[in-house]
Amino acid sequence: MPTVLREKGFRFFFYSNESREPPHVHVRRAEGYAKVWLDTLIVADMNGFSPSRVREIVWIIRTHHTSLVEAWHEHFRD
């Protein structure tokens, strides 16, 4: 479960057993959890985050999109 980014109290990470799914990132912070598809930036799963927090998460992912996609491919060796 490598952490690939920490920003504003959020931890962005992958689960190593999810290589068969499209590229995505999991996000945790004290109040919640989210899973976001990297190709579309659509939130696939979410629990505990307010709509404003989800917008913040998507903004962070958009800002770091290239490095997150590169980290996915490096980790799963696509």
Secondary structure as the mmCIF struct_conf table of DSSP 4:
data_model
#
loop_
_struct_conf.conf_type_id
_struct_conf.id
_struct_conf.beg_label_comp_id
_struct_conf.beg_label_asym_id
_struct_conf.beg_label_seq_id
_struct_conf.end_label_comp_id
_struct_conf.end_label_asym_id
_struct_conf.end_label_seq_id
STRN STRN1 THR A 3 GLU A 7
TURN_TY1_P TURN_TY1_P1 LYS A 8 GLY A 9
STRN STRN2 PHE A 10 PHE A 13
TURN_TY1_P TURN_TY1_P2 SER A 16 ASN A 17
TURN_TY1_P TURN_TY1_P3 SER A 19 ARG A 20
BEND BEND1 GLU A 21 GLU A 21
HELX_LH_PP_P HELX_LH_PP_P1 PRO A 22 PRO A 22
BEND BEND2 PRO A 23 PRO A 23
STRN STRN3 HIS A 24 ARG A 29
TURN_TY1_P TURN_TY1_P4 ALA A 30 GLU A 31
STRN STRN4 GLY A 32 TRP A 37
TURN_TY1_P TURN_TY1_P5 LEU A 38 THR A 40
STRN STRN5 VAL A 43 ASN A 47
BEND BEND3 GLY A 48 GLY A 48
HELX_RH_AL_P HELX_RH_AL_P1 PRO A 51 THR A 63
TURN_TY1_P TURN_TY1_P6 HIS A 64 HIS A 64
HELX_RH_AL_P HELX_RH_AL_P2 HIS A 65 PHE A 76
TURN_TY1_P TURN_TY1_P7 ARG A 77 ARG A 77
#
